[in-house]
Amino acid sequence: MFDDEAEMERFLREICSNAWNLQMDRGMPFEEGVATLSQKHPDMAPYIEAFWIRWEEKIEGPIDGTVEILRRLQARGVPLYALSNWSAQTWPIRPRPVYVSRTVQRAGHFRL
């Protein structure tokens, strides 16, 4: 969407910032966050909306080596747990991981 990587980085730093995204991690519906931010920055509204509509494109996949380590631990019977700051709204529609731990706690579920 951006022709210039510096422009994209500025957008992520100043508009759809970590502080703004944290609100969704804490339980604010994305639709509300997008609407509020779009009112504040109407010239950036299509980009803000794309942040939500195209969020899955930001997920790059497993970190090299991590999945193999988890498989080895699981084969040894080591209990596996996951802690995520993933939004409660996006968790059910996230791309499925290669592995699944038995217990996953999401900060967004607890509005943390």
N, C-alpha and C positions, 0 to 999 in steps of 0.2 A: 504494500500500500504506500510505503514511503519510498521516494526516489533517493533519499539521502539517509545513510545510517545515523549520522549525527542528529538529524531531525527526528528520527524514530527514538533515539536515546533520550532526547529532550522531552518528547511526548511521554515516554515511560517514567521519566524522572519528575516531570512537573505537572502532568495532567493525570494520567492513569498511574499514579505513583504507588509505591509500596504501602503508604499510609491509606490511600483510597482502597486498594485491594484488601487490606487488612479488615476493613469494614465488612466486606463480603465473607471473609474467612470467619468473622465473628457472628455471622448470621443475617446480615442485611441482604435482602433479595437483590440479585444482580440487576433486575429491571429497575428497581428503585435507585440503586447506585448509578446506573447508566443515565437515567432520567435526570437526576439531580446534577450530575457532573455535566451533562449535555446542556442544561440550562445555564450553567456557569460558563461554559465554553462552547457556544453554539457553532462557531466556525470549525470546531473539532468533533462535532457530534457524530459524523460518519465513522471516524476513527475510534471514538469511545464505544459506539455500538459494536463495531467490529471486534473490539477487545473481548466482548462477551460472546458474540455470535461465533467467532472463530477461535475461541480459547483453546480448543483441542490441538490446534496447529502449533501451539507453543510447547507442547510436550514432545520432547525429543526421544524418549524411550529409556530403556534400562541403561544404567551406568556400567560400562564395560567391567567385567569381572565380578560385579556385585551379585548377579543372579547365580553364577556358579558357586560363589561362597555360600549363598543362602541355601542352595540345593544340597551342598555338602553338610551344612549344619542340620538341615531337615533330615537327611539320611542318617545322621548320627542320633536323631531323636531330640535334638536341642529345641526347646520351645521357642517359637518365633513370634515376635510381637511387632506391630508397626504403630508408629505415632505420626500423624499427619496434620498439617495445618490446612488441609484441603477444605474448601467450602462444602457445607452440608448439601447445598444445592447442586454442585457439580459432581460430587462423589458418585451418585447413582449412575451417571452417564459418562464417567471417565473411561478412557481406554483401559482395558483390563491388563493388569500386569502379567508378566510371564510366570510369576510365582504368586502364591497367596499365603500370607501368614494366617495363623489361626485366629488371632485377635488383632483388630485394628481399632484404634481410638482416633477420632478426628476432633481437632480443636474447634472446628466450625460447628460440630454437633453440640458441643458444650458452650458455644458462643464465647470462646476464649481468644 
